[in-house]
Amino acid sequence: MRALLEGLLTVLKHIFMRPVTLEYPEKKRFQSDVFRGKPAVMGCVGCGVCKKVCPSNAIEYVKNDDGKVISYTFDLKKCIFCGNCMYYCPHKAINLTQDFELATEYKNELMLTYKGGADD
């Protein structure tokens, strides 16, 4: 009988509390300003600093015959979202967005390619 009353009191106590979980796709949790999500590149001059500071070697670039970087590829399968590419970019061309919904059925969708070079 005591166990039954304890269980009933537990249920009554929790019935008036706010729910802990969200109804995910309909309601999304607020991300803080320092959240590090999917990288986005805009205004890249092709200096290559991001590739040098990436600890997981998730950044590759393609150079033309003149040695200029013509495109960057971010491999999100390798990326650990540490933010080094963003922090060390001297031109502030890389930003880590609030986008965290990166699940996909196809691995090639996790390869992000951006045009590089000073003539963006």
N, C-alpha and C positions, 0 to 999 in steps of 0.2 A: 504493500500500500504506500509506503514511504517513497519508493522508487517511482511510482506512478505520479505522486504529487510533485516530486522534483522535476520530472519530465514535463508536467503540465506548466510548472512555473517557468521553466526554461523556454517553452514555446511562447508563453505570454510575454516574457521579457523581450524576446526577439521579434515579436509580431509588430511592435511599434518602432523598430529601428529602421533606418534607411538601408536599402539594399547595397551590398558591396560591389556587385558586378553591374556592368552596363549591357544593354541589348546591342551588341557590337556593330553590325553593319549600319544599323539605323542611327545609333548614338555613338560618337567617337570621343575618346578621351582627349582632353586638352594636352598638347605637347608644350613643354617649357621652351623658352627662347634659346636655350643651350642644347636642345635636342639635336643629334647628328643623324640625319637620314640620308637619302639618296643624293649623291653629288651632282651638281650642275655647274657647267663651265660657260662663262660668257666673257669675252674680251681677252682671250688667251693670246699671248705673244710668242709662245713656244719656247720658253727659257729652259724647261725640263727640270726645274727644282722639285716639282711635285713627285716625279718619278724617283728622284734621288732620296727623298725623305719618307717614301712609303715603306713601312716595315714589312708589309705582306706582298710586295711586288705586284700589286693589283693594277698598276698603271703602266701602260705600254704606249709608245708613240712611234709614228711613222715619219721619217724625214725624206725630203726630196733630194735631188742631186746637189743642190746648193747647201745642204745641211740644215735647212729650215724645217721645223716641225709642221707637218701638214694636217695631222689628226692625232687625237688622243683616244685611247680606249681604256675605260674603267671596267675592270672585271669584278662585278659585285659578288661573285662566288668566292673570291679571295679577300675582298675588302673587309676590314674589321671596323670601319667607321671611326677611326681614331681621330680624324680631323687634322692630321699633320699636313696634308696637301693644302688645306684651306689656310691654316695658320702660317705656313712658310711661303705661300705664294706671294712674291714681291709685288704683283699687280692686282692682288685681291680678285682674281678671275674665277676662283673656285669657291662655291658656297655649298654647304651641306644643308639640304632642304628639310622640311618637316615631313616629307613623304617616307612612310615606313611600310607601306603595303607593297612589298616587293615579291610576294609569292607568285610563282608562275609554273606552268607545266613544262615549259621549254627552256633549257639552259641558255640558248643563244639570246634570249630576251634579257638576260642578266649581264650582257655586254653592252655598255654605253659608249658610243663613239661620238666625239665632238671634233669639229673642225678647229685646227690650231693656226698659228701664224699671225703676223702683225696686220694682215689685210683682212681681218674679220669685218 
